[in-house]
Amino acid sequence: MQAFWDARDRQQQKQIAGGRIDAGTRGAATGGTQMGALETLLTDVLLHAGLSSAHIRARTALELPGYYRPQKKWDLLVVADGQLLLAVEFKSQVGPSFGNNFNNRTEEAIGNAEDIWTAYREGRFGRHPAPFLGYFFLLEDCERVHAPVSNSEPYFPVDPVFKGASYAKRYEVLCERLVLERKYTAACLTLATKVSPSQVSHPDASLGFRQFAAAVDACARAFLSGM
């Protein structure tokens, strides 16, 4: 988590030094990958399970075909013996704007899952067992994400679970339902403070990193046991 914040700071300072200053905190979000340390951590989990590094992709060759679009670049892939074994998406949300970004992240997560599962149904990845689809979300832990958020209900009431729910709770519900509805095999919701050292927490144990890593490990070992 600390590596994430450090990368954002470096990217923003680099843009400032180069005379390119994006509005607000956008400079830190447009300078390239910030999830590199997390990708490495999950790669270590896969290697420890016994997968070959030749089958793991975290920097290049990350494109997979879609159904509604030609292709999409994922963040971490495992392709072994012509089989798509695993695809993981790493996403984050940092303040100060949480409202519109929550809706954007929700639509993105659902859309990506729908696209790849439909492509799988249509045989774009061959006739192999269904891949493991993972969703990792990092949310800045600050006062605003824990404050109750109101809803506009001009015609119909929202789902009661969202009544007065904070952004942290909204993301928790999103991740729970992405797994419940089988959009993703597993999801992880991690909160981290923007201080050094960063304080890391998981609002729901079922969405914690240990459970997420265990599911990734199990996927790799199940594949290897069937070889």
SULZICOR-V71516 format. One record per helix or strand of 2 or more residues. SS is the DSSP state (H for helix, E for strand). FROM is the first residue (numbers start at 1). TO is the last residue. Records with the same first field share a line. If there is no record, write none. Layout:
SS->FROM-TO / FROM-TO
//
This chain:
H->2-17 / 26-29 / 36-49 / 53-55 / 99-121 / 143-146 / 160-162 / 167-180 / 205-207 / 209-225
E->56-57 / 63-65 / 71-73 / 76-80 / 83-93 / 132-140 / 186-192 / 200-201
//
